[in-house]
Amino acid sequence: MKVGSIVIHRGEEPPLVTGSGSGAVFFSGCPLRCSYCQNNQISHQSYGRPISIQGLADHLILLEEKGCSNINLVSASHYTPQVIKSIKQAVKHGLSIPVMLNSGGYESLETLRLLNDHVQIYLLDLKYGDNVTGKTLSSVPNYWDVAKRAISLAWEMAGPLETDSSGRAVKGLIIRHLVLPGMLSNPFSVLEFLAGISTDIPVSIMSQYSPMYYKGDISLMKRPVEKDEYTVVLKRAMDLGFSTIYTQNIDSTETYLPDFQKDSPFGDYQRFF
């Protein structure tokens, strides 16, 4: 496997970072080629270092020893067989915190079923509400179709988010949607689809889009999201009746931009690899 960074990460949704934070493993590579990816050092350029199955298992145990609330596997599914072996090794040696799949949502049902015995929390993107935008911005022809099936299965397997007495997530599904400038992501379609499954799905509606990494010719994508665009998406989510909606400040454009070549990719977050 190849890993860009292993850190204690505090930039996820509140139930995922209660305590010391989330034990994040950022894998190199991604099945999508989003033209605006803020993690493009590892997703597009495959920056990172090799790590063995046992080496990853050792780091998972270390993250729990450091007080992390969960193991956060970021874009891990292209290493599914190796990741499963690492989790098994770690569990054999005492790993007890929940494991989370943090994914762009473009996942096969076969992969999700393989991971299901080893993953308790699903943090999945639903990036676009149609196939055309997925083709234009992420270079895949069928994002909407694939992601809808993946999310439906994740809901069936994991159900609504569950937390323990301290507020830490222990099981369940959270869906993220990054609002794009001009609402190019078709957010109403996304929200209506999710509401059709269940309004008990927690939705994390993000405003953090940064034009810094955008590679393309769409003029709207060369500016941040505007406040009224973000507000109207939040209003639609509330009107649809979602029980849990996570939000961001509209000025969060540069808050979550990592540099994986630095000792601390996210600022002061503690790095172990």
C-alpha positions in Angstrom: 0.0 0.0 0.0 1.0 3.6 -0.4 0.1 6.2 2.3 0.4 10.0 2.1 0.0 10.6 5.8 -1.2 9.1 9.1 -2.4 11.8 11.5 -4.7 12.6 14.4 -7.3 14.6 12.5 -9.7 17.1 14.0 -11.4 18.5 10.9 -14.2 15.9 10.6 -17.8 16.2 11.8 -18.2 16.6 15.6 -19.2 12.9 16.5 -16.1 11.7 14.6 -13.6 13.9 16.5 -14.9 13.8 20.0 -11.9 13.1 22.3 -8.4 13.4 20.8 -9.7 13.3 17.2 -10.0 10.9 14.4 -7.1 8.6 13.5 -6.8 9.3 9.8 -4.9 7.3 7.2 -4.7 9.1 3.9 -4.1 6.6 1.2 -2.4 7.6 -2.1 -4.5 7.2 -5.2 -8.3 7.6 -5.9 -10.8 6.1 -8.3 -11.9 9.6 -9.2 -10.0 12.4 -10.9 -11.9 15.4 -9.5 -10.7 18.5 -11.3 -10.7 20.5 -8.1 -9.4 18.0 -5.5 -7.8 19.7 -2.5 -5.9 16.4 -1.8 -4.5 16.2 -5.3 -1.0 15.7 -4.0 -2.0 12.2 -3.0 -5.1 11.6 -5.1 -3.7 12.7 -8.5 0.1 12.7 -8.0 0.1 9.6 -5.7 2.5 11.3 -3.3 3.3 9.0 -0.4 5.4 6.2 1.0 4.9 2.4 0.9 3.6 0.7 4.1 3.2 -3.0 4.8 0.1 -4.8 6.0 1.8 -5.2 9.5 3.1 -1.6 9.4 -0.4 -0.3 8.9 -1.8 -2.6 11.6 0.8 -1.2 14.0 -0.2 2.4 13.2 -3.9 1.6 13.8 -3.1 0.4 17.2 -0.9 3.4 17.9 -3.8 5.7 16.9 -6.0 4.1 19.5 -3.3 4.3 22.1 -3.1 8.1 21.4 -6.8 8.4 22.2 -8.4 8.6 18.8 -12.2 8.0 18.6 -12.0 6.0 15.4 -9.8 4.7 12.6 -10.5 6.9 9.5 -9.6 5.2 6.2 -9.5 8.0 3.6 -9.8 6.8 0.0 -8.8 3.2 0.9 -11.0 1.0 -1.2 -8.4 0.4 -4.0 -6.4 -1.4 -1.3 -9.3 -3.3 0.1 -7.7 -6.8 0.4 -4.6 -5.4 2.2 -6.6 -3.0 4.4 -8.8 -5.9 5.6 -5.7 -7.9 6.5 -4.3 -4.9 8.4 -7.5 -4.4 10.3 -7.7 -8.1 11.2 -4.1 -8.0 12.4 -4.8 -4.9 14.5 -8.0 -6.4 16.0 -6.0 -9.5 16.9 -3.6 -7.3 18.9 -6.3 -5.3 20.7 -7.8 -2.6 18.3 -11.2 -1.9 19.6 -12.3 1.6 18.3 -14.6 1.8 15.3 -13.2 1.7 11.8 -14.6 4.3 9.3 -14.5 4.2 5.5 -14.1 7.8 4.3 -14.9 7.7 0.6 -15.8 9.8 -2.4 -18.9 7.5 -2.8 -17.8 6.0 -6.1 -17.7 2.4 -4.8 -18.7 -1.0 -6.1 -21.3 -3.0 -4.1 -18.8 -5.9 -4.0 -16.2 -3.7 -2.3 -18.6 -2.4 0.3 -19.8 -5.9 1.1 -16.2 -7.1 1.6 -15.5 -4.2 4.0 -18.7 -4.5 5.9 -17.4 -7.1 8.4 -14.5 -4.7 9.3 -16.0 -1.2 9.0 -18.6 0.2 11.4 -18.9 3.9 10.2 -19.4 5.1 6.6 -18.5 8.7 5.8 -19.5 8.9 2.1 -19.6 11.8 -0.4 -22.5 12.3 -2.7 -20.8 14.7 -4.9 -23.3 15.3 -7.7 -26.9 14.8 -8.4 -26.5 13.7 -12.0 -24.1 11.8 -14.3 -23.2 14.6 -16.6 -21.5 16.7 -13.9 -19.7 13.6 -12.6 -18.3 13.1 -16.1 -17.3 16.8 -16.5 -15.7 17.3 -13.1 -14.6 13.9 -12.0 -13.9 12.0 -15.3 -16.3 9.1 -14.7 -19.4 8.6 -16.8 -21.7 7.1 -14.2 -21.0 8.7 -10.8 -24.6 9.4 -9.9 -25.7 5.8 -10.6 -22.8 4.2 -8.8 -22.9 6.5 -5.8 -26.7 6.1 -5.3 -26.3 2.3 -5.2 -23.4 2.5 -2.9 -25.1 4.8 -0.5 -28.3 2.8 -0.5 -26.3 -0.3 0.4 -24.3 1.5 3.1 -27.6 2.7 4.7 -28.9 -0.9 4.6 -25.8 -2.2 6.2 -25.0 0.5 8.8 -28.2 2.5 9.4 -28.4 5.9 11.1 -25.5 7.2 13.1 -25.2 5.9 16.6 -23.1 7.5 19.4 -22.0 6.4 22.8 -22.6 8.3 26.1 -19.7 10.7 25.4 -21.0 11.6 21.9 -18.5 9.5 19.9 -19.8 7.9 16.8 -19.7 4.1 17.0 -21.8 3.0 14.0 -23.8 4.3 11.0 -23.7 6.4 7.9 -23.0 10.1 7.4 -23.3 11.7 3.9 -21.2 14.7 2.8 -22.1 17.1 0.0 -19.7 19.8 -1.1 -21.7 22.7 -2.6 -20.0 24.0 -5.7 -20.2 27.5 -7.2 -23.3 28.2 -9.1 -24.7 25.0 -7.4 -23.1 23.0 -10.3 -23.2 19.9 -8.0 -27.0 19.8 -8.3 -27.5 19.8 -4.6 -31.3 19.7 -4.6 -31.2 16.4 -6.5 -28.7 15.0 -4.0 -30.8 16.0 -1.0 -34.1 14.8 -2.5 -32.5 11.4 -3.2 -31.2 11.1 0.4 -34.5 12.2 1.8 -36.2 9.5 -0.2 -34.1 6.9 1.6 -34.5 8.4 5.1 -34.3 11.9 6.7 -32.5 10.1 9.6 -29.3 10.1 7.4 -27.1 12.9 8.9 -26.0 15.2 6.0 -22.9 17.3 6.2 -23.3 20.2 3.8 -19.9 21.8 3.1 -19.0 25.2 1.9 -15.2 24.7 1.8 -14.7 24.5 -2.0 -11.5 26.2 -3.0 -10.8 27.2 -6.6 -7.1 26.9 -5.9 -6.7 23.4 -7.4 -9.4 23.6 -10.2 -8.1 22.5 -13.6 -10.7 23.3 -16.2 -12.5 26.0 -18.2 -15.7 26.4 -16.3 -15.7 30.1 -15.2 -18.0 29.5 -12.2 -15.5 27.0 -10.7 -12.9 29.7 -10.5 -14.5 31.4 -7.5 -15.6 30.2 -4.0 -19.1 29.4 -3.1 -21.2 32.5 -2.3 -23.2 32.8 0.9 -26.6 32.9 -0.7 -25.8 29.7 -2.7 -24.8 27.9 0.5 -27.8 29.2 2.4 -30.4 28.1 -0.1 -28.9 24.5 0.0 -29.2 24.5 3.8 -32.7 25.7 3.6 -33.7 22.9 1.2 -32.2 20.4 3.6 -34.2 21.8 6.5 -37.4 21.9 4.4 -36.9 18.2 3.5 -36.8 17.5 7.2 -33.3 16.0 7.8 -32.9 15.4 11.5 -29.2 16.2 11.5 -27.4 18.7 9.4 -23.7 19.6 9.8 -22.6 22.9 8.4 -19.5 25.0 7.8 -18.7 28.7 8.0 -18.9 30.3 4.6 -15.3 31.5 5.0 -13.9 28.0 5.4 -12.4 28.0 1.9 -8.8 27.8 3.1 -9.3 26.0 6.4 -9.1 22.5 5.2 -6.4 22.7 2.5 -3.6 20.2 3.4 0.0 20.0 2.3 1.1 16.4 2.6 4.7 17.2 2.1 4.8 19.1 5.4 5.4 17.5 8.8 1.9 18.6 9.8 -0.3 18.5 6.6 -3.2 20.1 8.4 -1.3 22.6 10.6 -0.9 21.5 14.1 -2.4 18.0 13.8 -0.1 15.3 15.1 1.5 13.2 12.3 2.8 9.6 12.7 3.7 8.7 9.1 
